[in-house]
Amino acid sequence: MPDDPAVDDFWFRPVWETDDEAALDPPGAPRTRKPPSEPDYDHPLLTPLARAQDAVARLEAKAESASPAVAEGLRARMAYLEAAGWLRCAHVWIHPWDLALRDSGVTGSYAAAAVGDRLQRELPSTVTAESGFAAPPSDIVVNDALRLARLWRRIAELRTWRPLADAATLRETLRSLGCRTPEDPELRDWLASVRAIDRGPLLIRAGHAARDWLNHAGIEPHNPAAFFLAACLWREKTQLPPPIGLPFWAAPEQRHHLLSLRIGREWMVQFLECVTAAALIGSRELHRLHEIEQKGLFLGATARSRLPQAFEAVLRAPIVTAASLAKALDVTPQAALGLLRQLLAVGIVREATGRASWRAFALA
């Protein structure tokens, strides 16, 4: 292309000889500048996204600033709330305390208990004298829920865990959940689809990941893998590892019912509403733990007393037995039971099984 003297003159002209701002553009055809795009303030996802981000951010900030005992206790209790929430969507209603009892080995098979007319003993917080089950909960389904609870805690507690690193790791994650594992090409396709969306709010991207898994695998709307993988993506993309997993299943049953009835953009709205509701429940649980922690400051303790350590142990664990407390404090079971009786006397714990022996305790 031949040299243009006018262009050369423009580029080598001293800046103080430029007459006006219009001359800052090189000679030639004027460029058209696009006006900045105006945000769509009426977008249907804007308000639910703002609510969800606010609820999750507040919960994260409060959990981050909590004491180690309270933070660990929140993760443990929220894990069972998440598992109980998923069970509700599978039409199995079990109290989170009873899930904790089962997970700690205090209770056994529900099917065997039903045969022996001992179901209320195995599900003390779920079954009352006035209500019961037409059939006992499936032990297999309950075990799947407990797997979900353990992995939900693992998301926040293991900083080096990368459940979506590759197809092989994703397959292992699905096996840990007890879910069907598709073929490797399907796993790679899903991973590629979620990696392709590298912009936008994290909660929206997490929702897309869950919906893509449901659509890709052609499975039921409340499959636990879909939303757990969404939580894994959310954790992976945050700048700092969050102190908790993404709350979702702890939302009220009605929220999840609405989610199963929606498609498209309305589905994403309901997904965000579930996250909001679950995060608010987590904040209330954290507030309760903070109040109990303050109450524990007034416990009378001597230099030789193990009561403060016992109190911290019941903050950390949803369910405590004399045996588990004895192991945590390195004392005898009799000494641990004495400490639990002291906490029971001041109203910090309550008995959770209704038994006269082999009892378990939870925060009052």
Sequence and secondary structure as in RCSB ss.txt:
>XXXX:A:sequence
MPDDPAVDDFWFRPVWETDDEAALDPPGAPRTRKPPSEPDYDHPLLTPLARAQDAVARLEAKAESASPAVAEGLR
ARMAYLEAAGWLRCAHVWIHPWDLALRDSGVTGSYAAAAVGDRLQRELPSTVTAESGFAAPPSDIVVNDALRLAR
LWRRIAELRTWRPLADAATLRETLRSLGCRTPEDPELRDWLASVRAIDRGPLLIRAGHAARDWLNHAGIEPHNPA
AFFLAACLWREKTQLPPPIGLPFWAAPEQRHHLLSLRIGREWMVQFLECVTAAALIGSRELHRLHEIEQKGLFLG
ATARSRLPQAFEAVLRAPIVTAASLAKALDVTPQAALGLLRQLLAVGIVREATGRASWRAFALA
>XXXX:A:secstr
    HHHHHHHTS GGG  SGGGGS SSS           TT TTHHHHHHHHHHHHHHHHHHHHS HHHHHHHH
HHHHHHHHHHHHHHTT    HHHHHHHHTTSS  HHHHHHTT HHHHSTTT BTTB  SS   HHHHHHHHHHHH
HHHHHHH TT  TTSSHHHHHHHHHHHT     HHHHHHHHHHHHH  SS HHHHHHHHHHHHHHHHT  TT HH
HHHHHHHHHHHHSSS  SS    TTS HHHHHHHHT  HHHHHHHHHHHHHHHHHHHHHHHHHHHHHHHHHTT  
  TT  HHHHHHHHHH SSEEHHHHHHHHT  HHHHHHHHHHHHHTTSEEESS  SSS EEEE 
